[in-house]
């Protein structure tokens, strides 16, 4: 008598009953039992949950918020605009303003706690960029420069050197003025980052995904 097989494993299931056609008894074989002679049993498998693609903007003095909104809307990606004080944001689906608690690093901490695979962080803050890279996020500067595990160490070292020079009274040139070329480079870099993460399996969704707070 043919046995009835259980349905296929779902994303949150580790497997189930397997079919044992032609068995003469009423017993049903499972993935943990030895199969009847002449029958092969495929072990149950788990499908990992794909990371959700989302963008976090370190919004204080960020010059590319509008560019981020445009790319995010094109791909249906949720955006979190994180700042230490209230700022204006578009009243659009998928954009959420986050006012961090009091404290000099509160906004940074909020972002880092949620950064990880599938996240894109937009910031010019090198220490924040370093923390997010270590968490597994993609990190872009407003100029379009991508911070990676290979480049973040040098960026931190350069920042620390410039800080020491300023503390000793030595004149430094400071960062270059932000210009149209930087804005264009950022648009291209953000578009590439979203495309790369989608190809890697990240899923898109609105900002109010329910897991950010």
Secondary structure, DSSP 8 states (H G I E B T S, - for coil): ----------TT----B---TT-SSS---BTTS---TT-------------B-EEEEE-TT-TTHHHHHHHHHHHT-EEEEEESS-------TTEEEEE--SSTTHHHHHHHHH-STTEEEE---HHHHHHHHHTT-EEE-TTS-EE-TTTHHHHHHHHHHHHHHHHTT----------HHHHHHHHHHHHHHHHHHHHTT-B---S--S---
